[in-house]
Amino acid sequence: MKRESRYVTFARIAYELAQASLPRYAHAKSPHHFTLPQLAACVLLTFYRDVSYRDMEEWLLATDQVRTVLGLERVPDYSTLSRAFQKLKQADWDRFLTHLLKQMEVKEDAIAADSTSFRLNQASLHYYNRAGKAFGDWIKGAYAVGTQSLLILGWASSRGSLPDFGFRKGLHRQAARYARYSAGRRCWWMLADKGFDSGSFHSADLIPPIRRFGKITDPERQARADRVAEARLAGLYGQRWKVETVHSVMKRKFGETIRSRSLRLQRREAILKGLVYNLHL
């Protein structure tokens, strides 16, 4: 049996998902040279290959199998791909994630959350160290990951200055839809580091409290610290490291830099890297 290229497989999955998540055209009076799902799939392929839109145009010209899967009779111009990325909103990519996870019927017993940073230029860490420079700004992507499926179940992004606890409620709300419940009662654990320590917590939220002035005086915070210590001994809290593994895969395979200039699109790129990771799995 002939093996199918991973690019063809990715293109097929991305296109089917785009058809289920997006209207056929962005506007009734658009030129209709390409459908919106075709352009969305091309944008996802661009991030999957971690190349520029110009390089993606040339690559599509050379790959007839991918064009066949996407139903492309002609290759979209690089500027068309760039405009398609700008046109697609956060809500559109959220629908992609919802459709994908519903198809996979994900139900998790433990969900790990953490954030990672993406650089805004192509300069290497070696250059920054040699030049004695520090990062002036970056984009932070926060992800909730199922410890069994290793799929991203929720995401958020911001400028790098936002602390992690600002993501906690949003990630919790998104990921809870794919967690396990029994008779309406919560049967899953939320795992995160002490950067997410803020506000009130459920007893199944295993988030170490920050020790202010070296000690914990609040009884609730001490009880949570004890639960985390027990979870460490049982090996449950160690599952949190799986979200770090996902971050590593995302950066190694799909790049650790953000190409866009505006903050709105920079934040959206961090979201797309998470979606591309899920499609890659």
C-alpha positions as a Markdown table, in Angstrom:
| # | Residue | x | y | z |
|---|---|---|---|---|
| 1 | Met | 0.0 | 0.0 | 0.0 |
| 2 | Lys | 1.4 | 3.4 | -1.0 |
| 3 | Arg | 2.2 | 5.7 | 1.9 |
| 4 | Glu | 0.5 | 9.1 | 1.9 |
| 5 | Ser | 2.5 | 12.2 | 2.5 |
| 6 | Arg | 2.0 | 13.8 | 5.9 |
| 7 | Tyr | 1.4 | 17.1 | 4.1 |
| 8 | Val | -1.5 | 15.6 | 2.1 |
| 9 | Thr | -3.0 | 14.0 | 5.2 |
| 10 | Phe | -2.7 | 17.3 | 7.1 |
| 11 | Ala | -4.3 | 19.2 | 4.1 |
| 12 | Arg | -7.2 | 16.8 | 4.0 |
| 13 | Ile | -8.0 | 17.0 | 7.7 |
| 14 | Ala | -7.6 | 20.8 | 7.7 |
| 15 | Tyr | -9.9 | 21.2 | 4.7 |
| 16 | Glu | -12.6 | 18.9 | 6.1 |
| 17 | Leu | -12.5 | 20.8 | 9.4 |
| 18 | Ala | -12.6 | 24.1 | 7.6 |
| 19 | Gln | -15.7 | 23.0 | 5.6 |
| 20 | Ala | -17.4 | 22.1 | 8.8 |
| 21 | Ser | -16.5 | 25.3 | 10.6 |
| 22 | Leu | -16.7 | 28.1 | 8.0 |
| 23 | Pro | -19.1 | 29.4 | 5.4 |
| 24 | Arg | -18.3 | 28.7 | 1.8 |
| 25 | Tyr | -17.5 | 32.4 | 1.0 |
| 26 | Ala | -16.6 | 35.3 | 3.3 |
| 27 | His | -19.0 | 37.6 | 1.4 |
| 28 | Ala | -21.8 | 37.0 | -1.2 |
| 29 | Lys | -20.0 | 39.4 | -3.6 |
| 30 | Ser | -16.5 | 38.2 | -3.1 |
| 31 | Pro | -14.6 | 37.2 | -6.4 |
| 32 | His | -15.3 | 33.4 | -5.6 |
| 33 | His | -11.9 | 32.4 | -7.1 |
| 34 | Phe | -11.4 | 30.4 | -3.9 |
| 35 | Thr | -13.6 | 29.2 | -1.1 |
| 36 | Leu | -13.0 | 30.4 | 2.5 |
| 37 | Pro | -12.3 | 26.8 | 3.7 |
| 38 | Gln | -9.7 | 26.4 | 0.9 |
| 39 | Leu | -7.9 | 29.5 | 2.0 |
| 40 | Ala | -8.1 | 28.6 | 5.7 |
| 41 | Ala | -6.6 | 25.2 | 5.0 |
| 42 | Cys | -3.7 | 26.9 | 3.0 |
| 43 | Val | -3.1 | 29.2 | 6.0 |
| 44 | Leu | -2.9 | 26.3 | 8.3 |
| 45 | Leu | -0.5 | 24.6 | 6.0 |
| 46 | Thr | 1.6 | 27.7 | 6.0 |
| 47 | Phe | 1.9 | 27.5 | 9.8 |
| 48 | Tyr | 2.4 | 23.8 | 9.7 |
| 49 | Arg | 5.4 | 24.2 | 7.4 |
| 50 | Asp | 6.6 | 27.3 | 9.3 |
| 51 | Val | 7.2 | 29.3 | 6.1 |
| 52 | Ser | 6.3 | 32.6 | 4.6 |
| 53 | Tyr | 3.2 | 33.2 | 2.5 |
| 54 | Arg | 5.5 | 33.7 | -0.6 |
| 55 | Asp | 7.2 | 30.3 | 0.1 |
| 56 | Met | 3.8 | 28.7 | 0.6 |
| 57 | Glu | 2.6 | 30.0 | -2.8 |
| 58 | Glu | 5.7 | 28.4 | -4.5 |
| 59 | Trp | 5.2 | 25.2 | -2.6 |
| 60 | Leu | 1.6 | 24.9 | -3.7 |
| 61 | Leu | 2.7 | 25.4 | -7.3 |
| 62 | Ala | 5.0 | 22.4 | -6.9 |
| 63 | Thr | 2.6 | 20.0 | -5.1 |
| 64 | Asp | -0.3 | 18.8 | -7.2 |
| 65 | Gln | -1.4 | 16.2 | -4.7 |
| 66 | Val | -2.1 | 18.9 | -2.1 |
| 67 | Arg | -3.9 | 21.0 | -4.7 |
| 68 | Thr | -6.1 | 18.1 | -5.6 |
| 69 | Val | -7.0 | 17.4 | -2.0 |
| 70 | Leu | -7.9 | 21.1 | -1.5 |
| 71 | Gly | -9.8 | 21.3 | -4.8 |
| 72 | Leu | -7.6 | 24.1 | -6.0 |
| 73 | Glu | -7.8 | 24.7 | -9.8 |
| 74 | Arg | -5.3 | 27.6 | -9.4 |
| 75 | Val | -2.9 | 28.6 | -6.7 |
| 76 | Pro | -3.8 | 31.6 | -4.4 |
| 77 | Asp | -1.4 | 34.5 | -4.4 |
| 78 | Tyr | 0.7 | 35.1 | -1.3 |
| 79 | Ser | -1.2 | 38.3 | -0.6 |
| 80 | Thr | -4.5 | 36.4 | -0.8 |
| 81 | Leu | -3.3 | 34.0 | 1.9 |
| 82 | Ser | -2.1 | 36.9 | 4.1 |
| 83 | Arg | -5.5 | 38.6 | 3.7 |
| 84 | Ala | -7.3 | 35.4 | 4.5 |
| 85 | Phe | -5.4 | 35.1 | 7.8 |
| 86 | Gln | -6.2 | 38.7 | 8.7 |
| 87 | Lys | -9.9 | 38.1 | 7.8 |
| 88 | Leu | -10.4 | 35.0 | 9.9 |
| 89 | Lys | -11.4 | 35.9 | 13.5 |
| 90 | Gln | -10.7 | 34.3 | 16.9 |
| 91 | Ala | -14.2 | 32.9 | 16.9 |
| 92 | Asp | -13.5 | 31.1 | 13.6 |
| 93 | Trp | -10.5 | 29.2 | 15.0 |
| 94 | Asp | -12.4 | 28.4 | 18.2 |
| 95 | Arg | -15.0 | 26.7 | 16.0 |
| 96 | Phe | -12.2 | 24.7 | 14.4 |
| 97 | Leu | -11.1 | 23.5 | 17.8 |
| 98 | Thr | -14.7 | 22.6 | 18.9 |
| 99 | His | -15.4 | 20.6 | 15.8 |
| 100 | Leu | -12.1 | 18.7 | 16.0 |
| 101 | Leu | -12.5 | 17.8 | 19.7 |
| 102 | Lys | -16.1 | 16.7 | 19.2 |
| 103 | Gln | -15.0 | 14.4 | 16.4 |
| 104 | Met | -12.4 | 12.9 | 18.6 |
| 105 | Glu | -14.8 | 12.5 | 21.6 |
| 106 | Val | -12.2 | 13.7 | 24.1 |
| 107 | Lys | -12.9 | 13.0 | 27.8 |
| 108 | Glu | -10.1 | 13.7 | 30.3 |
| 109 | Asp | -9.5 | 12.8 | 33.9 |
| 110 | Ala | -6.7 | 15.4 | 34.3 |
| 111 | Ile | -6.0 | 18.6 | 32.5 |
| 112 | Ala | -2.7 | 20.5 | 32.7 |
| 113 | Ala | -2.3 | 24.2 | 32.0 |
| 114 | Asp | 0.7 | 26.4 | 31.5 |
| 115 | Ser | 1.9 | 29.3 | 29.3 |
| 116 | Thr | 4.9 | 29.7 | 27.0 |
| 117 | Ser | 6.5 | 32.7 | 25.2 |
| 118 | Phe | 7.0 | 33.3 | 21.5 |
| 119 | Arg | 9.7 | 35.7 | 20.2 |
| 120 | Leu | 8.8 | 38.6 | 17.9 |
| 121 | Asn | 11.9 | 38.4 | 15.8 |
| 122 | Gln | 14.2 | 35.8 | 14.2 |
| 123 | Ala | 17.3 | 36.6 | 16.2 |
| 124 | Ser | 18.6 | 33.6 | 18.1 |
| 125 | Leu | 19.2 | 33.3 | 21.8 |
| 126 | His | 22.9 | 33.0 | 21.1 |
| 127 | Tyr | 22.8 | 36.4 | 19.5 |
| 128 | Tyr | 21.0 | 38.0 | 22.4 |
| 129 | Asn | 23.5 | 36.5 | 24.9 |
| 130 | Arg | 26.5 | 37.5 | 22.9 |
| 131 | Ala | 25.2 | 41.1 | 22.3 |
| 132 | Gly | 24.1 | 41.4 | 26.0 |
| 133 | Lys | 20.6 | 42.3 | 25.0 |
| 134 | Ala | 17.3 | 41.3 | 26.7 |
| 135 | Phe | 14.0 | 40.5 | 25.1 |
| 136 | Gly | 12.0 | 43.7 | 24.9 |
| 137 | Asp | 8.6 | 42.1 | 24.2 |
| 138 | Trp | 7.1 | 38.8 | 23.4 |
| 139 | Ile | 3.7 | 37.1 | 22.9 |
| 140 | Lys | 2.5 | 34.6 | 25.5 |
| 141 | Gly | 0.3 | 31.6 | 24.6 |
| 142 | Ala | -1.5 | 29.7 | 27.4 |
| 143 | Tyr | -2.8 | 26.2 | 26.7 |
| 144 | Ala | -4.8 | 23.6 | 28.6 |
| 145 | Val | -3.7 | 20.1 | 27.6 |
| 146 | Gly | -5.4 | 16.7 | 28.3 |
| 147 | Thr | -2.9 | 14.4 | 30.0 |
| 148 | Gln | -4.3 | 11.3 | 28.2 |
| 149 | Ser | -4.9 | 12.6 | 24.7 |
| 150 | Leu | -2.1 | 15.3 | 24.8 |
| 151 | Leu | -4.5 | 17.5 | 22.8 |
| 152 | Ile | -4.9 | 21.2 | 23.4 |
| 153 | Leu | -8.4 | 21.7 | 24.9 |
| 154 | Gly | -8.3 | 25.4 | 25.5 |
| 155 | Trp | -6.1 | 28.4 | 24.6 |
| 156 | Ala | -5.5 | 32.1 | 25.2 |
| 157 | Ser | -2.9 | 34.6 | 24.3 |
| 158 | Ser | -1.7 | 38.1 | 25.2 |
| 159 | Arg | 1.3 | 40.3 | 25.5 |
| 160 | Gly | 4.0 | 38.7 | 27.5 |
| 161 | Ser | 3.5 | 41.0 | 30.5 |
| 162 | Leu | 0.2 | 39.4 | 31.5 |
| 163 | Pro | 0.7 | 37.0 | 34.5 |
| 164 | Asp | -0.4 | 33.4 | 34.2 |
| 165 | Phe | -3.3 | 33.7 | 36.7 |
| 166 | Gly | -5.1 | 36.0 | 34.2 |
| 167 | Phe | -5.5 | 32.9 | 31.9 |
| 168 | Arg | -6.8 | 30.5 | 34.5 |
| 169 | Lys | -10.6 | 31.1 | 34.4 |
| 170 | Gly | -10.7 | 31.2 | 30.6 |
| 171 | Leu | -8.7 | 28.0 | 30.2 |
| 172 | His | -10.7 | 26.3 | 32.9 |
| 173 | Arg | -14.0 | 27.2 | 31.2 |
| 174 | Gln | -12.8 | 25.9 | 27.8 |
| 175 | Ala | -11.2 | 22.7 | 29.0 |
| 176 | Ala | -14.1 | 21.7 | 31.3 |
| 177 | Arg | -16.2 | 20.9 | 28.2 |
| 178 | Tyr | -13.9 | 17.9 | 27.5 |
| 179 | Ala | -13.4 | 16.7 | 31.0 |
| 180 | Arg | -15.1 | 13.8 | 32.8 |
| 181 | Tyr | -18.3 | 14.3 | 34.9 |
| 182 | Ser | -20.4 | 11.7 | 36.7 |
| 183 | Ala | -24.1 | 12.6 | 37.5 |
| 184 | Gly | -23.3 | 16.2 | 37.1 |
| 185 | Arg | -20.4 | 16.1 | 39.5 |
| 186 | Arg | -16.8 | 17.0 | 38.5 |
| 187 | Cys | -14.5 | 14.0 | 38.3 |
| 188 | Trp | -11.3 | 15.6 | 36.9 |
| 189 | Trp | -8.2 | 17.4 | 38.1 |
| 190 | Met | -6.8 | 20.8 | 37.0 |
| 191 | Leu | -3.0 | 20.8 | 37.2 |
| 192 | Ala | -1.0 | 24.0 | 37.1 |
| 193 | Asp | 2.0 | 25.7 | 38.7 |
| 194 | Lys | 2.0 | 28.4 | 41.3 |
| 195 | Gly | 1.8 | 31.1 | 38.6 |
| 196 | Phe | -1.9 | 30.4 | 38.4 |
| 197 | Asp | -2.5 | 31.0 | 42.1 |
| 198 | Ser | -5.2 | 33.6 | 42.3 |
| 199 | Gly | -8.8 | 33.8 | 43.4 |
| 200 | Ser | -10.9 | 30.9 | 44.7 |
| 201 | Phe | -10.3 | 27.2 | 43.8 |
| 202 | His | -12.2 | 24.0 | 43.6 |
| 203 | Ser | -10.9 | 21.1 | 45.7 |
| 204 | Ala | -9.8 | 19.3 | 42.5 |
| 205 | Asp | -7.6 | 22.3 | 41.4 |
| 206 | Leu | -4.1 | 21.2 | 42.1 |
| 207 | Ile | -2.3 | 24.5 | 42.0 |
| 208 | Pro | 0.4 | 25.1 | 44.6 |
| 209 | Pro | -0.1 | 28.3 | 46.7 |
| 210 | Ile | 2.5 | 31.0 | 46.6 |
| 211 | Arg | 4.3 | 31.2 | 50.0 |
| 212 | Arg | 4.2 | 34.9 | 50.9 |
| 213 | Phe | 7.1 | 35.8 | 53.2 |
| 214 | Gly | 8.1 | 32.2 | 53.2 |
| 215 | Lys | 5.0 | 30.7 | 54.9 |
| 216 | Ile | 1.3 | 30.0 | 54.5 |
| 217 | Thr | -1.1 | 31.3 | 57.1 |
| 218 | Asp | -4.5 | 30.9 | 55.4 |
| 219 | Pro | -6.1 | 27.5 | 56.3 |
| 220 | Glu | -7.6 | 27.1 | 52.8 |
| 221 | Arg | -4.3 | 27.7 | 51.2 |
| 222 | Gln | -2.6 | 25.3 | 53.6 |
| 223 | Ala | -5.1 | 22.7 | 52.7 |
| 224 | Arg | -4.5 | 23.2 | 49.0 |
| 225 | Ala | -0.7 | 22.9 | 49.6 |
| 226 | Asp | -1.3 | 19.6 | 51.4 |
| 227 | Arg | -3.5 | 18.3 | 48.5 |
| 228 | Val | -0.7 | 19.2 | 46.0 |
| 229 | Ala | 1.9 | 17.5 | 48.2 |
| 230 | Glu | -0.2 | 14.3 | 48.3 |
| 231 | Ala | -0.7 | 14.5 | 44.5 |
| 232 | Arg | 3.0 | 14.7 | 44.1 |
| 233 | Leu | 3.6 | 11.6 | 46.1 |
| 234 | Ala | 0.9 | 9.7 | 44.1 |
| 235 | Gly | 2.4 | 10.8 | 40.8 |
| 236 | Leu | -0.7 | 12.7 | 39.7 |
| 237 | Tyr | 0.8 | 16.2 | 39.9 |
| 238 | Gly | 3.7 | 15.0 | 37.8 |
| 239 | Gln | 1.3 | 14.7 | 34.9 |
| 240 | Arg | 1.5 | 18.5 | 34.7 |
| 241 | Trp | 4.8 | 18.2 | 32.8 |
| 242 | Lys | 3.0 | 17.0 | 29.8 |
| 243 | Val | 1.9 | 20.5 | 28.9 |
| 244 | Glu | 5.6 | 21.4 | 28.9 |
| 245 | Thr | 6.1 | 18.6 | 26.4 |
| 246 | Val | 3.4 | 20.0 | 24.2 |
| 247 | His | 5.1 | 23.4 | 24.3 |
| 248 | Ser | 8.4 | 21.9 | 23.2 |
| 249 | Val | 6.8 | 20.0 | 20.3 |
| 250 | Met | 5.0 | 23.2 | 19.1 |
| 251 | Lys | 8.1 | 25.3 | 19.1 |
| 252 | Arg | 10.4 | 22.7 | 17.5 |
| 253 | Lys | 8.1 | 21.7 | 14.7 |
| 254 | Phe | 6.2 | 24.9 | 14.0 |
| 255 | Gly | 8.6 | 27.6 | 15.1 |
| 256 | Glu | 9.0 | 29.7 | 18.3 |
| 257 | Thr | 8.7 | 33.1 | 16.6 |
| 258 | Ile | 5.7 | 35.3 | 15.6 |
| 259 | Arg | 5.8 | 36.9 | 12.2 |
| 260 | Ser | 2.8 | 39.4 | 12.3 |
| 261 | Arg | 3.3 | 43.1 | 13.1 |
| 262 | Ser | 0.0 | 44.0 | 14.8 |
| 263 | Leu | -0.8 | 42.8 | 18.3 |
| 264 | Arg | -4.2 | 41.4 | 17.2 |
| 265 | Leu | -2.5 | 39.1 | 14.6 |
| 266 | Gln | 0.4 | 38.3 | 16.9 |
| 267 | Arg | -2.0 | 36.9 | 19.5 |
| 268 | Arg | -3.8 | 35.0 | 16.8 |
| 269 | Glu | -0.6 | 33.3 | 15.6 |
| 270 | Ala | -0.1 | 31.8 | 19.1 |
| 271 | Ile | -3.6 | 30.3 | 18.8 |
| 272 | Leu | -3.0 | 28.9 | 15.4 |
| 273 | Lys | 0.2 | 27.2 | 16.5 |
| 274 | Gly | -2.0 | 25.3 | 19.0 |
| 275 | Leu | -4.5 | 24.3 | 16.4 |
| 276 | Val | -1.8 | 23.2 | 14.0 |
| 277 | Tyr | -0.4 | 21.0 | 16.8 |
| 278 | Asn | -3.7 | 19.3 | 17.3 |
| 279 | Leu | -4.1 | 18.6 | 13.6 |
| 280 | His | -0.5 | 17.3 | 13.5 |
| 281 | Leu | -1.4 | 14.7 | 16.1 |
